[in-house]
């Protein structure tokens, strides 16, 4: 593989994303949105072992990477919707006098808004990452096929 893969950087992005996803999990559950990241770590681990994968495994990995990219895109849209709802609720509460309960709700909403914004930033990072590593995996796949077909 000609491309340089910085596994530490990828693992750091993975860990930051997981932390961010866990921070918004309850917020999303209240909105009846379940965040599922089954096999997320496995997909990244497989990519980091790309040079050791068979052609079939590399092909399956490319499909998985593209599906994760799509999932992150869909989550971005859902996150934007939830964020707008929270921001509207905040504006609504600001229209009323500052009672202790109102201030408590505003503080909670501010915290949720910040968590959602951070999660959306992490989603964008993941989309870019998965787009890039999908391209690398595809290049690896194509080069392997070309080397096999034209080895003589």
N, C-alpha and C positions, 0 to 999 in steps of 0.2 A: 504494500500500500504506500503510495507516494505522499499522501497527505499526512501531516503531523497531527496526531490525536493527543490532546492534552487530557489524559484521563482524570487527573486531579481537578481540573477546571470543570469537567463534565460532572464529576461526582459532587463538587461543591454546588453547582447549579441544581443538581438533583436534590441535595439535602435542603437547600434554601426553599425549593419548591414544595417539598413535602412538609416542611415546617409551616410554610404559608398556607398550604391546603388544610392542614390540621387546625390552624387558627380560625378559618372561616367555615369549617365543617358544620358547626352548630347553627351558624347564621343561615347557611344554605338549607339545612334540615328544616328550619322554621318556615322556609319558603317552599318546602316539599321538593327540594332538589338534593339528590343523593350524589355525593362525589365518590366515584370509585376509581381506584388506581391499581386494580389487580394487574399484575405482570408488568407494571411500569418499571420497577427496579430490574426485573429480569430482562426486559427489552434493552435497557441501557447496558446491563452487564454483557449481554450477547453482542451488542455493538462493540464494546471495548475488547471483545475477543474475536473480532471480525476476521482477522488473519487466520484463525484456527477453524473457521466454520466451513462446512461443505457448501457446495453450490446451492443445493436445495435449502439449506438452513439460511444462507444469505438471502435467497429469494423470499423466504418466509419473513425474515427480519425486515426487509424493505417494505413488505406489506404492512407489518406491525408498526413500523416507524411512520408510514403514511396515515395509518388509522389513528395513531396517537396525535399526529399533527391535526387531523380533522377534529378529534375530540377536544383538543385544546382550543381550536377555533370556535366550536360550539359553546364551550364553557365561557369563552370571552363574551359571547352574546348574552348568555344567561347572567353572567356577572354584571354586565352593563345594565341589564334590566333590574337586577336586585339593587344595584348601586343607586339607580335613578329613583327607585321606590323609597329607599332609605333617605335620600336627599330630599325628596318631597315630604316625607314624614317629618324631617327636621325643620323644613320651612313652615310646615303646618304648626308644629309646636312653638316655633318662634313667634307666631302670631298671638300667642296667649301670654298672660302674665307669668313671671318667673316664680312658680311655686316650687317647693322642694321636690315634689314628684316630677314636675315638668323639667327641672334642672337635671334630675337623675336620668330621666328618659333622654334628654339632649346629650348628656355625657355618654350614655350607652350608644346612642346613634352615632355620635362622633367617633367613638372607638370602632364601631362596626364599619363605618364608612372608610376609615383609615385601613382597616384590615382588608376590606374588599379591594381598595385601590392597590394595596401592596400585592394581593393575590393576582390582580389583573396584570400588574407589571411582571410578576413571575410567569404568568401564562404567556405573555408576549415573548419572554426570554425562552421559554420551553418551545414555543412554536418555531422560533428562529433556530434554536438548537436542533430540533427534530428535522427541520427542513435541511439544515446543513449536513447532519449525519446521515440522513436519507440519501442525499446526493453522493456522499462519500461511499456509502454502502452500494449504491447503484453503479458508481464508477468501478468499484472493486469487482462487482459482479460482471460487468461488461468486459473489464480487462481480463478476468479469469476465463470467460468464454472465448474472447479473441485469442488469448494465449493457447488455449486448448485447440481451437479450430485451425489456427495458423502456426502451429508449432513446427511444421516441417518446411 
